[in-house]
């Protein structure tokens, strides 16, 4: 025990040194720092990225112009851009697809056509109103004046040969028959066996209301009435059959004993 009390100063110093080291080690464990390592310094935040200064306006326009350049084979594209610059997007797309006119132009044409149609309909309506048929009630006195043309007194109906089914009117007075159009009764259906002029005559006399057939004996072509070859004037009656060349004709009277145009003229 006497030896412990008389310990040397060097031994006390070593004990104190050992205690200080233990306390320092405990404090390092509390802070999470490893022994014999330098303390960790917090990293400073990164500096913001510096953007390059904006380019001048002239440089930007030059870059846009360079990017808009096209090959020589696509020269039509700028023209299309200029052409469609004044149009709407729908009109420009329509023109690019089929080259059709803009909708505004088509609409204007349609409006013009509609206006023309309305005007035409109004004109037609006015004409219809002006020429509208009027209703007639009761007995009406029919006015009769001068004949505007030669009055028809009968007909010749083609029942055989060229022109079958056709007819020719017979007029009052003397009627020459032939192929020429200058004849009063032209039988011009292609039968060259009929004389061009005055093959025969049909005469109607309103004084006695009778029809006569007169052959032209100066012609070499022969005509017949009811299978008989007349050598002079013969009376014609309803449904008599006349043969001229290769054409067969039936006579149909309108005037006669029952009616004559003079009856109307006298009233």
C-alpha positions, 0 to 999 in steps of 0.5 A, a space after each residue: 500500500 505504501 508503494 501505491 501512494 508513492 507512485 511517481 508523477 509519470 505514472 499519474 500522467 499516464 493514467 490521465 492520458 489514458 482517461 482523456 483518450 477514452 473520453 475522446 473516443 466516446 465523443 467520436 462514436 457519438 458523432 459517427 466519425 471514424 477514429 483517426 479520420 479528418 472531419 467530413 465537410 458538407 458539400 456546397 450546392 452546385 452552381 447554376 448552369 450558365 446559358 449562352 447569350 441569345 443570338 442576334 435577330 439577323 442570325 436567327 433569320 439567316 438560320 430560318 432562311 437556310 432551313 427553308 431552302 428546298 431542292 431545285 426539283 421542288 420549286 413549285 412548293 413556294 408558289 403553292 405557299 404564295 398562292 394559298 397564303 390568302 386562303 383558309 386552311 380548308 380552301 388550301 387543302 382542297 386546292 392542293 388535293 384537286 385544284 378546285 376553286 375556293 369555297 367562296 368562289 363556288 358559293 358566289 357562283 351558286 348564289 348567282 345561279 340561284 338568283 338567275 333561277 328565281 328570275 326565270 321562275 318569276 318570268 315564267 310565272 308572269 307568262 303563265 298568268 298572262 296566258 292562263 286559260 279562262 273558264 267559259 260559262 254558258 253559250 258563247 257566240 263564235 266569231 267567224 271572219 275570213 279564211 286564213 288558208 284554203 279550207 280543207 274539203 277532204 283528204 287522200 289517205 295512202 293505204 298502199 305503196 310508199 308513204 303508207 299511213 300518210 295523208 294529204 288534204 284536198 282543198 276547195 277548187 282545182 287540186 293538181 296531183 304529182 310528185 313535185 312539191 309545187 303541186 297542190 296535192 304532192 304525193 312525194 313519198 318516192 314512187 317514181 311511177 307518178 308524174 312529177 306534175 299534173 298526173 291528175 286533178 281533184 276538183 270540188 265545186 261548192 255550188 253543187 257540193 260534188 267531187 270530180 276526179 280528172 285524169 291527165 290524158 296527156 301523161 303516159 302513166 295510167 291511173 285508175 279509180 275503183 279498178 277502172 281507167 277513166 278517160 274523162 272526169 268521174 265523180 268521187 265518193 267516200 272511200 273510193 280507191 285511186 291507184 297512181 303508179 305503185 301507190 294506192 289512195 283512199 278518198 275521204 270527203 269532209 264537205 258534201 251534201 251534209 256540210 259545206 263551208 258556205 253554211 258557216 260563212 252565211 251565218 
